[in-house]
Amino acid sequence: MSPKDNTSIFSYALALSILWSASIGTIAVWTISEEKNSTLNLATAEARAYFNKDQAMRLWATEHGRIYVPATDRYPPDPNLAHIPERDIETPSGIALTLINPARIIRELDQNYGHLYGVTGKVTSLTPLARENIPDEWEKQALHRLMNGEKEVFELTDINGDEYLRLMQPLMVNTGCLLCHGGQDFEVGKPGGGIGIALPMKQLREQEAAAIVSKIAILLILWFLGIVSLIVGAWIISRQVSVRQGMLQKLQRSEKRKSAILDTALDAIITIDQKDLILEFNPAAEKIFGYAREEVIGKKMAELIVPESLRQQHYEGLQRHLLTSETTIIGTRIETTAMRSDGAKFPIELTITRIDQEDAPLFTAYLRDITINRQMAQQLLHQASHDYLTSLLNRHSFEQSLQRLLDNMSPGSQHCLMVTTHP
């Protein structure tokens, strides 16, 4: 395999690795973003649930008009409600009761039991009655936005170094609210303040971080497996290409050797398929039979070089061999007659080999023109039996003829021998 090909394969592998890494990176960024959005959505839903809890408590308390609790050192009468008649009452049994408003109920629930659910709720207003309900800076800005028509304000903020999701919705004034806020020019059906929720994000962020680490770990494993697969794949492809190119080079060298042999062979070499169609016709065959290679490729060999008297025998032998694999000439050397392009017949020496392939066998014939050989043999035979000067039978031939005559004499037959001498 050439270094250029090797470089190309690993360049593609590098490009795919970069693309795979970019894809995994994009998925990782998207995963982190989705986890953060999921955390924010979960926190928002949780904050709204707590808001609805506080809103339900406030509506329940307002709906009942007045709620009294025993007046104690822990729950002294609220000076902010001193203007309300019967703020303080006594039961027939002598128990002193004091009025408690919804804002204080929510505030004390958070102060005394907020550790059970970790979420702070607060009723606040731009004109609060109690100092405990005075808004901080974020609440003040949120209240202004609610007074301007917004239905909800929520934001991730920092409280004493910890992250919180703060949410506020408007507190709509109803008739029950006027009991405590009658002198503040509140209008029924209009926002008089807001209920704020501060949800700590620490636990949700820890869950978010754990989920992100888990998913990023899975993505890193996928990325690693993908990179390893690309490297191994590139190495396997490189080896396969190298092996294939080696085989191709061997095949090319083999084809060159075959072409050289075909081109330089003195004997005619003709390859046919099972249908007797010519597939190969070397230069020696062109010279011997008088056909150009382009003229015969794809045509039936029998119609071109087999004399008409032998064609039927040729076809029958071919079909018999294909059906039964029986043959009398494959692998042997025989002498027969062939035909040139001009129709002239001449003797040849023939050898046929079979080449088995997956789909069908091929047959290669090696043919040698033995016309000159025949002529030389006849000439040698003539020279062996005739006198060189007189062209008459020589003594050896005479003796052979005489011996045959004597050997074949029948009883009672007579022969005479005439001998002449030269002076």
C-alpha positions in Angstrom: 0.0 0.0 0.0 1.4 3.4 -1.0 2.1 6.0 1.8 -0.4 8.3 0.0 -3.2 5.8 0.3 -2.4 5.2 3.9 -2.4 8.9 4.6 -5.7 9.3 2.9 -7.4 6.5 5.0 -6.1 8.0 8.3 -7.0 11.5 7.1 -10.6 10.3 6.6 -10.4 8.6 10.0 -9.1 11.9 11.6 -11.9 13.9 9.9 -14.5 11.4 11.1 -13.0 11.5 14.6 -13.2 15.3 14.6 -16.8 15.1 13.4 -17.6 12.4 16.0 -16.0 14.5 18.8 -17.9 17.6 17.6 -21.1 15.7 17.7 -20.5 14.3 21.2 -19.5 17.8 22.3 -22.7 19.2 20.9 -24.7 16.5 22.6 -22.8 17.2 25.9 -23.6 20.9 25.7 -27.2 20.2 24.9 -27.4 17.7 27.7 -26.0 20.2 30.2 -28.3 22.9 29.0 -31.3 20.5 29.2 -30.4 19.5 32.7 -30.1 23.1 33.8 -33.4 23.9 32.2 -34.9 20.8 33.8 -33.6 21.9 37.2 -35.0 25.4 36.7 -38.4 24.1 35.6 -38.5 21.7 38.6 -37.5 24.5 40.9 -40.1 26.8 39.4 -42.8 24.2 39.7 -41.8 23.5 43.3 -41.8 27.2 44.1 -45.2 27.6 42.6 -46.5 24.7 44.6 -45.2 26.3 47.8 -46.7 29.6 46.7 -50.1 27.9 46.2 -49.8 26.4 49.7 -49.2 29.9 51.2 -51.9 31.4 49.0 -54.3 28.7 50.2 -53.4 29.3 53.8 -54.0 33.1 53.3 -57.3 32.6 51.5 -58.5 30.2 54.2 -57.6 32.6 57.0 -59.2 35.6 55.2 -62.3 33.6 54.4 -62.9 33.0 58.1 -62.7 36.7 58.8 -61.2 36.6 62.2 -58.8 34.0 63.7 -57.9 34.2 67.4 -55.1 32.5 69.3 -54.4 32.5 73.0 -52.5 35.6 74.0 -49.2 34.6 75.6 -45.8 35.9 76.0 -45.0 34.1 72.7 -48.1 35.4 70.9 -48.7 38.9 72.4 -51.4 41.1 70.9 -50.3 42.6 67.5 -49.9 46.4 67.9 -50.4 46.8 64.1 -54.0 45.6 64.7 -54.8 47.8 67.6 -57.2 49.8 65.4 -59.4 46.8 65.0 -62.4 46.5 67.4 -62.3 43.3 69.4 -58.7 42.7 68.6 -58.5 41.1 72.0 -61.4 39.0 73.5 -61.8 36.7 76.5 -63.7 33.4 76.4 -66.4 32.7 79.0 -63.9 30.5 80.8 -61.5 33.4 81.1 -58.9 32.6 78.3 -57.5 35.7 76.7 -57.5 35.6 72.9 -55.9 37.9 70.4 -56.5 38.4 66.7 -53.9 37.1 64.3 -53.8 38.0 60.6 -52.8 35.8 57.6 -49.5 37.4 57.0 -48.4 36.6 60.6 -49.7 33.0 60.2 -47.5 32.5 57.1 -44.6 34.2 58.7 -44.7 32.1 61.8 -45.2 28.9 59.9 -41.9 29.6 58.0 -40.1 30.7 61.1 -41.1 27.8 63.3 -41.6 25.0 60.8 -39.7 26.1 57.7 -37.0 23.6 58.5 -39.4 20.8 57.6 -39.6 21.8 54.0 -36.7 24.3 53.5 -38.7 26.9 51.6 -39.3 30.5 52.9 -42.6 32.2 52.2 -43.3 35.8 52.9 -46.3 38.2 52.5 -45.0 41.7 51.7 -46.2 45.0 50.4 -44.9 48.4 49.5 -47.0 49.7 52.5 -46.7 46.9 55.1 -48.3 47.0 58.5 -45.6 45.0 60.3 -41.9 45.6 60.0 -41.4 41.9 59.4 -43.2 42.3 56.1 -41.0 45.1 54.8 -39.7 44.0 51.4 -36.0 43.6 50.7 -34.5 45.2 47.5 -35.4 42.2 45.2 -39.0 42.1 46.7 -39.4 45.8 46.2 -38.5 45.6 42.5 -40.7 42.6 42.1 -43.7 44.4 43.7 -43.2 47.4 41.4 -43.4 45.0 38.4 -46.5 43.3 39.8 -48.2 46.7 40.4 -47.4 47.4 36.7 -49.4 44.4 35.6 -47.0 41.5 35.6 -48.6 38.2 36.8 -45.4 36.6 38.1 -41.8 37.5 38.8 -39.1 34.8 39.3 -35.4 35.0 39.3 -32.3 33.1 40.4 -30.6 35.3 43.1 -28.0 35.0 45.8 -29.0 35.1 49.5 -26.1 35.1 52.0 -23.9 33.4 49.5 -26.4 30.7 48.6 -28.4 30.4 45.4 -32.2 30.7 45.6 -35.0 30.8 43.2 -37.2 33.7 44.2 -40.8 33.8 43.0 -43.5 36.4 43.7 -47.1 36.6 42.5 -49.5 39.4 43.3 -51.7 39.3 46.5 -55.1 40.4 45.3 -57.2 42.3 47.8 -60.5 40.8 48.9 -63.1 42.0 51.4 -61.5 40.1 54.2 -58.2 41.9 53.7 -59.9 45.2 54.6 -60.3 44.2 58.2 -56.6 44.7 58.7 -55.8 47.1 55.8 -59.0 49.2 55.8 -57.1 52.5 56.3 -54.5 51.9 53.4 -56.7 52.7 50.4 -56.6 49.2 49.1 -59.1 48.4 46.4 -60.9 45.0 46.3 -59.7 43.0 43.2 -56.5 45.0 42.8 -53.0 43.9 44.0 -52.2 45.1 47.5 -48.9 43.3 47.8 -47.4 39.9 47.0 -46.5 36.5 48.3 -42.8 35.7 47.8 -41.2 32.3 47.8 -37.4 31.7 48.3 -36.5 28.2 47.2 -32.9 27.0 48.0 -31.2 25.6 45.0 -28.4 23.7 46.7 -30.1 20.2 46.7 -31.5 20.6 43.2 -28.0 21.7 41.9 -26.4 18.7 43.6 -28.9 16.5 41.8 -28.3 18.4 38.6 -24.5 18.0 38.9 -24.9 14.2 39.6 -27.1 13.8 36.6 -24.8 15.8 34.4 -21.7 13.8 35.6 -23.6 10.6 34.9 -24.6 11.6 31.4 -21.3 13.1 30.5 -19.6 9.9 31.6 -21.8 7.9 29.3 -21.1 10.3 26.5 -17.3 10.1 27.2 -17.6 6.3 27.0 -19.5 6.5 23.7 -16.9 9.0 22.4 -14.0 6.7 23.4 -15.7 3.7 21.9 -16.3 5.7 18.7 -12.7 6.9 18.5 -11.4 3.4 19.1 -13.7 2.0 16.5 -12.6 4.6 14.0 -8.9 3.8 14.7 -9.5 0.1 14.5 -11.6 0.5 11.4 -9.0 2.7 9.7 -6.3 0.1 10.6 -8.4 -2.8 9.2 -9.3 -0.9 6.0 -5.6 0.0 5.6 -4.6 -3.7 5.9 -7.4 -4.8 3.6 -6.5 -2.1 1.0 -2.8 -3.1 1.4 -3.7 -6.8 0.9 -6.0 -6.0 -2.0 -3.4 -3.8 -3.7 -0.8 -6.5 -3.2 -3.1 -9.1 -4.8 -3.8 -6.6 -7.6 -0.2 -6.0 -8.2 0.4 -9.8 -8.3 -2.5 -10.1 -10.7 -1.2 -7.3 -12.9 2.3 -9.0 -12.9 0.6 -12.3 -13.7 -1.4 -10.6 -16.5 1.8 -9.1 -17.9 3.5 -12.4 -17.8 0.5 -14.0 -19.4 0.4 -11.3 -22.1 4.1 -11.7 -22.7 3.8 -15.4 -23.0 0.8 -15.1 -25.3 2.4 -12.4 -27.4 5.8 -14.2 -27.8 4.5 -17.8 -28.0 5.2 -19.6 -31.3 2.2 -21.8 -30.9 -1.3 -20.5 -31.4 -3.1 -20.1 -28.0 -6.9 -19.9 -28.2 -9.3 -19.7 -25.1 -13.0 -20.4 -25.5 -15.9 -20.6 -23.0 -18.5 -23.4 -22.7 -20.4 -21.9 -25.6 -17.4 -22.2 -27.9 -17.0 -18.4 -28.0 -13.4 -17.2 -28.4 -12.1 -15.2 -25.4 -8.4 -15.1 -26.3 -6.5 -15.2 -29.6 -2.8 -14.6 -29.4 -0.5 -13.1 -32.2 0.7 -16.6 -33.2 -2.9 -17.6 -33.8 -3.4 -14.5 -35.9 -0.4 -15.5 -38.0 -1.3 -19.1 -38.3 -5.0 -18.7 -39.1 -5.0 -15.4 -40.9 -7.5 -13.7 -38.6 -7.0 -10.5 -36.6 -7.8 -10.8 -32.9 -10.6 -8.2 -33.1 -12.3 -10.3 -35.8 -12.7 -13.5 -33.8 -13.2 -12.4 -30.2 -16.8 -13.4 -29.2 -17.3 -15.6 -32.2 -17.6 -19.4 -32.3 -14.2 -21.1 -32.8 -15.6 -24.1 -34.7 -17.0 -21.8 -37.4 -13.7 -20.2 -38.0 -10.9 -22.8 -37.7 -12.5 -26.2 -37.5 -13.1 -27.8 -40.9 -16.8 -28.4 -41.7 -16.3 -32.2 -41.7 -15.1 -32.1 -38.0 -17.5 -29.4 -36.6 -20.2 -31.8 -35.5 -17.7 -34.0 -33.8 -16.3 -31.0 -32.1 -19.6 -29.8 -30.7 -20.7 -33.2 -29.6 -17.4 -33.7 -27.7 -17.7 -30.3 -26.0 -21.3 -31.0 -24.9 -20.4 -34.5 -23.7 -17.6 -33.1 -21.6 -19.7 -30.4 -20.1 -22.4 -32.9 -19.1 -20.3 -35.8 -18.0 -16.7 -34.5 -17.7 -15.7 -37.3 -20.0 -13.1 -36.6 -22.6 -10.6 -38.3 -24.8 -8.4 -35.3 -25.8 -8.1 -32.9 -22.8 -4.6 -33.2 -21.4 -3.3 -35.2 -24.4 -1.5 -34.3 -27.6 -3.2 -35.2 -30.8 -2.8 -34.5 -34.5 -5.8 -33.2 -36.5 -6.7 -30.8 -39.2 -7.5 -27.1 -38.9 -8.7 -24.4 -41.4 -7.3 -21.0 -42.2 -9.3 -17.9 -42.9 -9.0 -18.6 -46.7 -10.5 -22.1 -46.2 -7.2 -23.9 -46.7 -6.9 -27.0 -44.5 -3.6 -27.9 -42.8 -2.4 -30.3 -40.2 -2.0 -29.2 -36.6 -0.8 -30.7 -33.3 -3.4 -29.9 -30.6 -3.3 -29.9 -26.8 -6.4 -28.7 -24.7 -6.5 -27.8 -21.0 -9.5 -27.0 -18.9 -9.6 -24.0 -16.6 -12.2 -24.3 -13.8 -13.9 -21.1 -12.7 -16.8 -20.4 -10.3 -19.4 -19.8 -12.9 -18.3 -22.0 -15.8 -15.2 -23.7 -17.1 -12.9 -22.3 -19.9 -10.9 -24.2 -22.4 -7.5 -23.2 -23.8 -6.2 -24.9 -26.9 -2.5 -24.9 -27.9 -2.1 -25.4 -31.6 1.0 -25.9 -33.7 1.1 -25.9 -37.5 2.9 -29.2 -38.4 2.7 -28.7 -42.2 6.5 -28.3 -42.5 7.0 -31.2 -40.1 4.9 -33.4 -42.3 6.7 -32.3 -45.4 10.1 -32.9 -43.8 9.0 -36.4 -42.6 7.9 -37.3 -46.1 11.1 -36.0 -47.5 13.2 -37.9 -45.0 11.1 -41.1 -45.8 11.7 -40.5 -49.5 15.4 -40.0 -48.9 15.6 -43.1 -46.9 14.1 -45.3 -49.6 15.4 -43.7 -52.8 18.7 -43.1 -54.4 19.7 -39.5 -54.2 21.0 -39.3 -57.9 18.5 -41.4 -59.7 15.5 -41.1 -57.4 15.1 -44.8 -57.8 14.5 -47.2 -55.0 17.8 -47.9 -53.3 19.1 -51.3 -52.3 17.6 -51.1 -48.8 14.1 -50.6 -50.3 14.8 -53.3 -52.9 15.7 -55.8 -50.2 12.7 -54.9 -48.1 10.4 -55.3 -51.1 12.0 -58.6 -52.0 11.7 -59.9 -48.4 8.0 -58.9 -48.3 7.5 -60.8 -51.6 9.2 -63.9 -50.3 7.3 -63.7 -47.1 4.0 -63.5 -48.9 4.7 -66.2 -51.5 1.9 -68.8 -51.8 2.6 -72.4 -52.8 3.1 -72.9 -56.6 3.6 -69.2 -57.3 6.5 -68.2 -59.5 8.6 -65.0 -59.6 11.5 -63.9 -61.7 14.3 -61.6 -60.8 16.0 -59.6 -63.6 19.4 -58.1 -63.0 21.1 -55.7 -65.3 24.7 -54.6 -65.2 26.3 -51.7 -66.7 29.4 -52.1 -68.7 
